[in-house]
């Protein structure tokens, strides 16, 4: 049942963020980039595929290791600190941002690049103002130690 809820959430929320909104932006106000990317625009497929893989891996870990879903109304019951969560606290959001960046590049769309910036700002505020305080309340000391050991957005390359 948790897997089904994760699939439904993924289709509705990330599906809307990464498919429906970009489609609407491209059809409503297509603002092309001021330069022609030519065939280089197909390099946008790489971050699209990487972002989708990151999201799916994280959703899998939430479902099976955390026994919950990516949905804030049905979060994991266990703190997920495996997989990509060993390197960065918010890989799922980074996967979505990567996917959106790839779409913006592929479609050479200034509107989509602006949307990527707005989406990241929204994710940042959601994480800082809602998600982290909720996780501190739920997981206490374990989450605090996790925060001290793992960066929020950018993985540490070298530990000093």
Buried (B, 14 or more C-beta within 10 A) or exposed (E): EBEEBBEEBBEEBBEEBBEEBBEEBBEEEEBEBEEEBEEEBEEBEEBBEBBBBBBBBBBBBBBBBBEBBBBEEBBBEEBBBEBBBBEBBBBBBBBBBBBBBBBBBBBBBBBBBEBBEEBBEEBBEBBEEEBBEEBBEEBEEBBEEBBEEBEEBEEEEEEE
